[in-house]
């Protein structure tokens, strides 16, 4: 399996907040066999969050970690039913990225850059918020990754 599959795309998710969502998406990645150790990965995501918040406005957060707990690079997506408070921002679109720490190509930075460039486009964000199915979202996100294949 590649970076993204239907089981890693979650729409209309309800959660209590940032912590709940980080755990939810981490467990989704674990269920897909992307992690060696889900708790270590969650710890590494929080370590990264301590450096600075991964919520950057426009209802978007991109929590991520380069971690020895990651077997295979992945990203998960969640569109929340209602925005949640994420540090000083409200968030409704969340992309979680995991990359093995042994990755010498800084793949997570390339994935982050590709997603971030596309998320500047307001029409793309609107499409994500309005998409009716995981198929539509997967097609959109696959295009982002393939257009900037690293």
PyMOL commands that set and color helices and strands:
alter all, ss='L'
color gray80, all
select helices_A, chain A and resi 6-8+18-31+38-51+107-119+122-130+134-147
alter helices_A, ss='H'
color red, helices_A
select strands_A, chain A and resi 9-13+55-57+60-61+64-67+74-86+89-100
alter strands_A, ss='S'
color yellow, strands_A
deselect
rebuild
show_as cartoon
